[in-house]
Amino acid sequence: MRTIFSVIIAALTVFCSASIAAEARKYDTNDLLTLGDYLEYTLSHNAGLKASFERAAAASEAIIQAKTLDDPLLMYGYATEDTPQRSEFEVMQMFPWFGVIKDRTDVATAMAKLEGRQYETKKLEVLFEVKQAFYEYSFLAKSIEVTTENVQLIKHFEEVARTKYVVSEASQPDVIRAQVEVVTMENDLITWEKSRPAITAKLNSLMNRPAESKLPWPQVNPYRQIKIDFAQVNELIMQNNPELQGAAYEIEAAYSKEKLTKKEFYPQFGIGVAVDAGMGEDMHSRTMPKIQLTLPIWRKKYKAAERQAKAQVQQVKQQKVEIGNILSARAQQVLFELESSDRKIRLYRDTIIPKVKEMVGVSESAYKAGTQDFLNLIDSQRTLIRYQLEYERVIADNGQSIAELEMLTGTDLLPKESRTTAERLNEKRKQE
């Protein structure tokens, strides 16, 4: 029991310390740059996470209540007619059957552990949502960057076509095609920019900030491949997943509740004392010890409660099995998606994009030499931007797959940054 309270108190201390530290260090908008910055801010400010934490803290208080006796009863009576004893006082303390307090304390303890695991589950889910939104925001930033670069490339092609047109080596439609392509991509840029508030609103809501708050473009760590197989992932899930651990505590609580129902067949008993108070000079008071027992005569009711408790034990045991199956199946799917994205990243980065860039360069040279028409040049440029955007999409998908595996396993699969942006800025200011 002391260990349980120590764990709960330690969790409370860590959470409160993190909240105080976060409040003491007021975030500037420019501090929120890296994924680590977003995660730290979210842990300290997310409203749903705070609510879950308080629910876990409230559940821990039920342990003390479960191990405490009910309040004693105080009764007073007064006779309306003259009698030797006109008034009576009685105090009675009820006691449950042997083992009841232990069993209901075990129930409360298991439920407190369950709420603690549910808090951890909520935390992993919230952090996963932040990571998902962060990678979408990163993809948006990269998409704008790639499209902007290609707009400049098309403008360069337009100048090439205009120069050839001036010397009658190309037709005016080549210039017009280039202009149309520029306008089309500039419209794409506007669309990308218009989608920014929706993504930042999601991030702001997770950080408990006003939806319209501005956020700078994110800084993303370079792509890092992780090596992990299904057996490792499944083992981590069984060891660390808080939802699965919570199911185990729920089974523990169900077993304790079943033991409690068996105690209902036995009576509760009370010990007390009654005092009759006399009236007048010749009257005297009388003290009388008392014992009280409940009569558990409704046997069908108690047997039904016992059968109900046994059914609940089987229910939560099957729920735990189902949770494990669902988590394992989801991990298998995410691993497939992760491996697929790793393969595509290498393919795009090492083969396709370099080859397409080479094709664009060759097509431009051929167009300048008059051995290839402008449509082929434009087509090669379109192919380039398509693969560049697909590459950035796969990079974002890869990060989101890793984030989901981290949620399922309850483990950080990528190394954390040693310092947040705020800490780096503070260190830089001290050096200056």
Secondary structure, DSSP 8 states (H G I E B T S, - for coil): -HHHHHHHHHHHHHHHHHHHHHHHS---GGG--SHHHHHHHHHHH-HHHHHHHHHHHHHHHHHHHHTS----EEEEEE-SS--SEEEEEEEEEEE--TTHHHHHHHHHHHHHHHHHHHHHHHHHHHHHHHHHHHHHHHHHHHHHHHHHHHHHHHHHHHHHHHHHHHTTSS-HHHHHHHHHHHHHHHHHHHHHHHTHHHHHHHHHHHTT--TT-----------------HHHHHHHHHHH-HHHHHHHHHHHHHHHHHHHHHHTTS--EEEEEEEEEE-SSS---EEEEEEEE-----HHHHHHHHHHHHHHHHHHHHHHHHHHHHHHHHHHHHHHHHHHHHHHHHHIIIIIHHHHHHHHHHHHHHHHHTSS-HHHHHHHHHHHHHHHHHHHHHHHHHHHHHHHHHHHHTS--S---SS-HHHHHHHHHHH-
